[in-house]
Amino acid sequence: MPQLKVCCISSVAEAELAVSHGAAALGLVSAMPSGPGVVEDAIIREVAAWARGRARSFLLTSRTEPAAIAEQLEQLQPETVQLVDALPDGAHRELRRLMPSVRQVQVIHVRSEADVAEALRVAPDVDELLLDSGNPALTVKELGGTGRTHDWSLSARIVRESPLPVWLAGGLRAENAAQAIATVRPHGLDVCSGVRREGKLDQVRLAALAAVLQA
């Protein structure tokens, strides 16, 4: 059964709701060039502290310089950092030196064959991969939270060829989760808009998705 990660958590109450429906991980969104779910640092710190021992806390960051990322991690104290943009060569290793206890999850925005190659290239330097549907090439970068699916056949190739756990994100909801799991065989599903209604975590939608994962 794939693990469940609920992203765009905006409060301890949302974190509690997600964990009560089986979430193994919680996504906390810091400043982004675009997209939903951004919350203040104080909320990220509060939820990360609450999650300790209950679920993994993922800090989503758009920073790309190791020192700047490390500063953010020291302030907010998540268990895992989700790197939503590409980092310069050698940056993952430098971040590992600065923050050896924090797991690194590199996001790959799956748009073409080139992104399959990029995922496999970066895999030796990180702990996990997360496959999403953004577009970093836009003038205002899309780095997640689009609500769109992508070509799952490309993601399935990454899962087959990568030695790492791979999370699948992008437009996932109860109605397509079973197909996503069967096609991609990911380590886990990462959801945001698919379990929300008017921006708030919705118990009905969350329960429906959890039921798919438990089937």
Secondary structure, DSSP 8 states (H G I E B T S, - for coil): --EEEE----SHHHHHHHHHTT-SEEEEE---SS-S-B--HHHHHHHHHHHTTTSEEEEEE---SHHHHHHHHHHH--SEEEE-S---TTHHHHHHHH-TTSEEEEEEE--SHHHHHHHHHHGGGSSEEEEE--BTTSSS-B-S-------HHHHHHHHHH-SS-EEEESS--HHHHHHHHHHH--SEEEESGGGEETTEE-HHHHHHHHHHHH-
